[in-house]
Amino acid sequence: MTPPASQTPALQTQALVAGYEPDLPIVRGVDLSVAPGELLVLLGPNGAGKSTLVKAIAGVVPIHSGSVTLAGRDITRIPTHRKIAEGLAFVPQTENIFATLSIHENLQIAAAVLPKPVRSEKIAALYERFPDLAAKPSRQAGTLSGGQRQMLAVARALIVDPPVIVLDEPSAGLSPKIVSEVFEMLQQINATGVTVVLVEQNVKAALAIASRAVVLVEGRIRHEGVAADLLGDPLIAKLYLGTGHSPDHSQEAEHP
Ligand SMILES: Nc1ncnc2c1ncn2[C@@H]1O[C@H](COP(=O)(O)OP(=O)(O)OP(=O)(O)O)[C@@H](O)[C@H]1O
């Protein structure tokens, strides 16, 4: 979906510089604009700074300068734990669930940011949306398959009905079949009006579901465009997307 240019971006970074050490920027001046309703994929070679960028947006990596806005509101300096209440949900690549707790307890903890009276109703709504989770609410989250863990991590993020969800490589370590299921789930979430931003190594699969793609190289945006166009551009595929000269991670085995 390509909304009118005048529309306030759902998520925007301006001249964003971020990194782990004060004198070592990894993200080096990124202007990223995500329109409401977009499913945007962030691509680029290993070490390009994709994860660092989304972590900076989520508030878990220090921002040196620049800004992050959500539907026009400045959230640059808002503490990480409050960003979810502002409407920005972040699903980290790892440690995105409490492995020793049950599915239900994981959802209860996520629901703690909501007012008490609505918590059970929100959890019930999630169970309706994710029947696989509803089937075994007392199961320990750490015993779930990789795909089901991602489902739980996404469900936790969705508990506040966020307008924007940002995911750091949700397909990491999953088999191609499970990757398809996770991507289908993201498409369905996007179809309900949620703006989705995801970092991905599964270039072809991600471009197939994305509306737009941004290619990050050495901490800067090098290319952006309609996902389908990028998929068909042999130069971009060769230079930045890893297709043709580095392994497509979709072939990796799932680690349960
Ligand atoms: N916790 C950390 N502390 C210091 N430097 C880090 C940390 N995590 C990542 N880096 C460095 O930041 C740079 C960008 O890493 P990042 O993970 O953001 O890249 P990426 O594009 O997501 O790559 P990949 O696809 O390999 O995950 C790399 O040079 C990496 O070594």
The ligand as an SDF file (V2000), in Angstrom:
LIG
                    3D

 31 33  0  0  0  0  0  0  0  0999 V2000
   26.1480   -5.3600   21.7510 N   0  0  0  0  0  0  0  0  0  0  0  0
   27.0240   -4.8230   20.9030 C   0  0  0  0  0  0  0  0  0  0  0  0
   28.0880   -4.1050   21.3500 N   0  0  0  0  0  0  0  0  0  0  0  0
   28.9750   -3.5390   20.4850 C   0  0  0  0  0  0  0  0  0  0  0  0
   28.8830   -3.6430   19.1370 N   0  0  0  0  0  0  0  0  0  0  0  0
   27.8640   -4.3620   18.6330 C   0  0  0  0  0  0  0  0  0  0  0  0
   26.8800   -4.9790   19.4790 C   0  0  0  0  0  0  0  0  0  0  0  0
   25.9860   -5.6050   18.6810 N   0  0  0  0  0  0  0  0  0  0  0  0
   26.3770   -5.3790   17.3990 C   0  0  0  0  0  0  0  0  0  0  0  0
   27.5060   -4.6420   17.3660 N   0  0  0  0  0  0  0  0  0  0  0  0
   28.2100   -4.1920   16.1720 C   0  0  0  0  0  0  0  0  0  0  0  0
   27.3780   -3.3260   15.4320 O   0  0  0  0  0  0  0  0  0  0  0  0
   27.5700   -3.5250   14.0270 C   0  0  0  0  0  0  0  0  0  0  0  0
   26.2340   -3.7220   13.3680 C   0  0  0  0  0  0  0  0  0  0  0  0
   25.6360   -4.8920   13.9090 O   0  0  0  0  0  0  0  0  0  0  0  0
   24.1010   -5.2270   13.6700 P   0  0  0  0  0  0  0  0  0  0  0  0
   23.8110   -6.4810   14.4250 O   0  0  0  0  0  0  0  0  0  0  0  0
   23.2950   -4.0380   13.9060 O   0  0  0  0  0  0  0  0  0  0  0  0
   24.1030   -5.5210   12.1110 O   0  0  0  0  0  0  0  0  0  0  0  0
   23.0320   -6.2450   11.2340 P   0  0  0  0  0  0  0  0  0  0  0  0
   22.9220   -5.4790    9.9830 O   0  0  0  0  0  0  0  0  0  0  0  0
   21.7850   -6.4840   12.0020 O   0  0  0  0  0  0  0  0  0  0  0  0
   23.7840   -7.5890   10.9310 O   0  0  0  0  0  0  0  0  0  0  0  0
   23.3080   -9.0990   10.9920 P   0  0  0  0  0  0  0  0  0  0  0  0
   22.4590   -9.2720    9.8080 O   0  0  0  0  0  0  0  0  0  0  0  0
   24.6060   -9.8380   10.9120 O   0  0  0  0  0  0  0  0  0  0  0  0
   22.5970   -9.2790   12.3060 O   0  0  0  0  0  0  0  0  0  0  0  0
   28.5190   -4.7040   13.8900 C   0  0  0  0  0  0  0  0  0  0  0  0
   29.8080   -4.1940   13.6150 O   0  0  0  0  0  0  0  0  0  0  0  0
   28.4820   -5.3550   15.2270 C   0  0  0  0  0  0  0  0  0  0  0  0
   29.7280   -5.9510   15.5260 O   0  0  0  0  0  0  0  0  0  0  0  0
  1  2  1  0
  2  3  1  0
  2  7  2  0
  3  4  2  0
  4  5  1  0
  5  6  2  0
  6  7  1  0
  6 10  1  0
  7  8  1  0
  8  9  2  0
  9 10  1  0
 10 11  1  0
 11 12  1  0
 11 30  1  0
 12 13  1  0
 13 14  1  0
 13 28  1  0
 14 15  1  0
 15 16  1  0
 16 17  2  0
 16 18  1  0
 16 19  1  0
 19 20  1  0
 20 21  2  0
 20 22  1  0
 20 23  1  0
 23 24  1  0
 24 25  2  0
 24 26  1  0
 24 27  1  0
 28 29  1  0
 28 30  1  0
 30 31  1  0
M  END
$$$$
